Every structure is written in C-alpha cells, then in structure tokens.
Amino acid sequence: MRILVVEDDKDVGGFVVKGLREAGHTVEHADNGRDGLFMAASENFDAIILDRMLPGGIDGLRLLETLRAQDNVTPVLFLSALGEVDDRVKGLKAGGDDYLTKPFAFAELLARVEAMARRGKGEGPATRLNVGDLEMDLLSRGVKRAGQKIDLQPREFRLLEYLMRHAGQVVTRTMLLEGVWDYHFDPQTNVIDVHISRLRQKIDKPFDTPLLHTVRNAGYMLRVEEP
C-alpha cells in the first residue's frame, strides 16, 4: 500500500514510517498540516495516518474536513494523544475511519491500517461496533443488546469500547489501565474489577448468554460463545 503519515513529532513519525516500510509499504511523510493537506489532496494514497494536533495552521480535524469536502474518500486513521470519548467522536464525525490513541503498539497500528484499507475507500467512516447482539454507536454513544438500550457511565462506555475493539482477544489488566484509564503504572487499586463487575451487570446479567469472560491469570475477553 501507499500510505501518507502526517505527524509532527519527529520520534513518533520516524518510528511509524520505519515500521510501515519494514512491513513492505510505500510511505510518504509530512510534518505539518499544510504539507499534509497538499500531499493528500494532490497524490493518491491507499491510507492516511493523521495526527490530531499539527503545526502549520491546519490541524488534523480541519485537514480531514477539507479532504472530505473535496470528495476525497481515502481511509484515514487518526493517531492522537487526545483519547477521551468526545475527542474520538469528533475525529469520526470529521470523516475519520478509525482512531488510535498514543501511546500505541505498532502491531495494532499496522493491523488497523491494513484492515481499514481492506474495507475500501467508499464505505465511509466506521461508526458502529458489533459483537454478537451487542451494538455500540460511536457517534450517539448509544449501546444496545438484543435491541434493548443499555445506559453506561462514560468510563464504562470507554471500557466497553476498548473490549469491543479487541473482541476475541485476551485483554490484560495492563492494556486496560493504559487504554481506558491512561495509567502507565499499576495504581494498586481494584478499579478494573469494580468497572468490569458493573459492566457485566449491564451487558450480561439481563441476558441468557454472557459475552464478557474472565481468562484466568491473563485478563478478560469479549466474545460470543460457540453453541
């Protein structure tokens, strides 16, 4: 694939460009919004990795909104330190196809970019997540299971979103601390256990089949059990 990386942080940009090239992709790099917009609008790319906060008078949101106004449907992955739900919603509403927060694992970035490009350029932004009969609307922040509305607190929503994005995978406590609470250390509290318990009460207890499973000595997994 031919990929454009728009990232002003020299270390992050270099890391991403190097990794993508090692994975066999052709990569161009812009370190500011103006150059990124010019390159994205004047050249053909299979995917764009776009930082939210950029120098040059054009931030990531404005850059993408300009591209979409020009009917440019190149898939875009936002890469940003702004990880709150409202920030991600803004990115998706601007026309983004996916959103990954910093710090991140390169393997996940690569998987997301390749999956995003496979979905095709014309399908528009991914705004819904589904695991079995569990549905999440990222724009309205609504959650339903089997058509029944589920009310979640902001942190519960973020926790469920993280689990749904990693459905079928073991999610460790460290991953949850970093991805949901933005902790890069173990606070030695039971905050994860409390929120997992609350989430189970809402998405599993009223229904016949559980989706949220504990993986002994490993973490948690959101999955549909085989009959």
Beta strands, then each sheet from edge to edge (+ up, - down):
strand 1: 2-6
strand 2: 26-30
strand 3: 47-51
strand 4: 76-80
strand 5: 98-101
strand 6: 128-131
strand 7: 134-137
strand 8: 142-145
strand 9: 148-150
strand 10: 212-215
strand 11: 219-222
sheet 1: 2+ 1+ 3+ 4+ 5+
sheet 2: 6+ 7- 8+ 9-
sheet 3: 10+ 11-
end
